[in-house]
């Protein structure tokens, strides 16, 4: 069964998104203002913590990284943080979750 997560944060006038698709292969893409700036493909569910780096398209460029992790061992839902200017900013998971009866919660 494939799992999908999409984390997002608007920061410093830019849109930063991390999309994760896991299954037999786990693909993680990093987008800034809708353009791919980082990509990682791993076999299996992928290893956490996982880090991708990018640069905000300012002049000069502004480097940053995003970190995916699990807050608790055994928990299947990852968390994502934007690391910028020495601070960690949480990124909200945008994927709509459903209840067992299929209704959004």
N, C-alpha and C positions, 0 to 999 in steps of 0.2 A: 504494500500500500504506500503510495506516494504522499508525502506531507509537503505542504507549502506554507511558507511564512514570508511576510513582507513587512519590513521595518522601515519607518520613515521619520525624518525630522527636518524641519525648516530651520536653517542656521545661517547667520551672517548673510542673509539675502539669497541663499542657495537652497535647493531642494536635494536632500541626500536620502537615498533609498537603498536598502539591502534586501534582495530577493533570494530566498533559499528554497530549493526543490530537492527533496531527499527521497531515496528509494534504493535501487541497485547502484545508482550513481547519485552523488550529492553535488549539486551545482549551486554555487554562491556567486551572485553578481552584485557589484557595487555601481550605483548610478549617481551622477551629480548633474542636476538640471536635465535629467532624462537621457544623459549620454553615459555609456558604459566606460568606467575608468579602472575597473578591477574585476577579475573573474578567477574562480578556483573550482576545479572539478576533482572529486575524490571518489574512489570506489566505496560502496557500502554507505552506511549512515553518516560518514564523515566524523572527523575528530574535533572535539571541543576541548579547550577553547580554540577558536579559529580567528585569525586576524587578516584583514585586507587593508591596504593603504591606498590613498588617493591624494589628490590635490585640488583645492578649490580654485576655480579659474579666475583668480584675482591677479592684479599686477603689483608686485610679484606674486607667483603662485603661493598658496597657503596649504602646506601639507597637513594631513590628518590620517587617522586610522579608525576602523570600526572593529569591535571585538564581540564575537558571538560566544556565549557560554551558557552553562546550565547553573541556575542559582543553587540547586540542591541535587546531590547525587541521586540518580534514579529518576529524576523528573525529566519527562520527555520534551517539555516546552522550553525552547531556548530563549535567552534574553539577548539584547543587542545594545551596545553602548558606543557612542561617538566619542572618540578621544581627540580633543582639539585644544590647543593652547594650555596643556597641562591639566585639563579638566575632563571628567567623564560626564557625558550627557546621555540620559536614557533615550532610546528610540522606541516608539510605540509600535507594537505588532498590529498591522492593519488587516490581518486575515480575519474574516468573519467566522466565528466559532458557531457550531450548531449543537443543539441538545440531542439526546437519543431519538426524539420523535422527528428530528429534522428541522425544527424551528430555530431561527437565529436567537442567540441570547445576548 
